[in-house]
Amino acid sequence: MKVKRIVNSARVMFLAYLSFAVMVSPQLQAENKKPEPQIMKLKIGDTAPDFKLKYFDGTDLKEVSLSQYRGKSNVVLGFYIFAFTGG
């Protein structure tokens, strides 16, 4: 009889917890959701937006940005799909 009462109270607690989790989960997901970045629509000839990236110069990791070169020299951006992936 006592074991049955413990099992029943455990079921009630589990269902209460599950109900609470189902109700709170969407709210937590909405709070943690970051706003999606706006898609930039660039056309040929548009000025590239500034960005930063890290590179290794052989001794340590350094940061470089496009604005460091703006007005000083030409910059060519190259994208190599699957470069260094072995695929």
WOLIN-V625161 format. One record per residue. OMEGA is omega as a letter, one per 40 degrees, with the letter a starting at -180 (none if undefined). D_FIRST is the distance of its C-alpha to the first C-alpha in Angstrom with 2 decimals. Layout:
# WOLIN-V625161
omega:OMEGA d_first:D_FIRST
omega:OMEGA d_first:D_FIRST
This chain:
# WOLIN-V625161
omega:a d_first:0.00
omega:i d_first:3.80
omega:i d_first:5.47
omega:i d_first:5.12
omega:i d_first:6.34
omega:i d_first:8.79
omega:i d_first:9.94
omega:i d_first:10.60
omega:i d_first:12.43
omega:i d_first:14.27
omega:a d_first:15.39
omega:i d_first:16.63
omega:i d_first:18.43
omega:i d_first:19.93
omega:i d_first:21.18
omega:i d_first:22.58
omega:a d_first:24.33
omega:i d_first:25.64
omega:i d_first:26.97
omega:a d_first:28.63
omega:a d_first:30.17
omega:a d_first:31.55
omega:a d_first:33.11
omega:a d_first:34.58
omega:i d_first:35.82
omega:i d_first:38.89
omega:i d_first:39.91
omega:i d_first:39.82
omega:i d_first:41.78
omega:i d_first:44.34
omega:a d_first:44.81
omega:a d_first:45.36
omega:i d_first:47.66
omega:i d_first:51.24
omega:a d_first:54.02
omega:i d_first:55.82
omega:i d_first:59.33
omega:i d_first:62.19
omega:i d_first:64.07
omega:i d_first:67.62
omega:i d_first:70.28
omega:i d_first:73.28
omega:i d_first:76.52
omega:i d_first:79.25
omega:i d_first:81.22
omega:i d_first:78.49
omega:a d_first:78.00
omega:i d_first:74.94
omega:i d_first:72.23
omega:i d_first:71.77
omega:i d_first:69.08
omega:i d_first:68.21
omega:i d_first:67.31
omega:i d_first:67.14
omega:a d_first:69.41
omega:a d_first:70.12
omega:i d_first:73.75
omega:i d_first:73.61
omega:i d_first:72.67
omega:a d_first:69.97
omega:a d_first:68.04
omega:i d_first:69.99
omega:i d_first:69.49
omega:i d_first:72.08
omega:a d_first:72.34
omega:a d_first:74.62
omega:i d_first:76.04
omega:a d_first:77.55
omega:a d_first:79.93
omega:i d_first:80.57
omega:a d_first:84.31
omega:a d_first:85.12
omega:i d_first:84.86
omega:i d_first:83.67
omega:i d_first:80.15
omega:i d_first:79.07
omega:i d_first:75.39
omega:i d_first:74.42
omega:a d_first:71.09
omega:a d_first:70.48
omega:i d_first:67.59
omega:i d_first:65.72
omega:i d_first:68.03
omega:i d_first:66.78
omega:a d_first:63.73
omega:a d_first:64.99
omega:none d_first:64.37
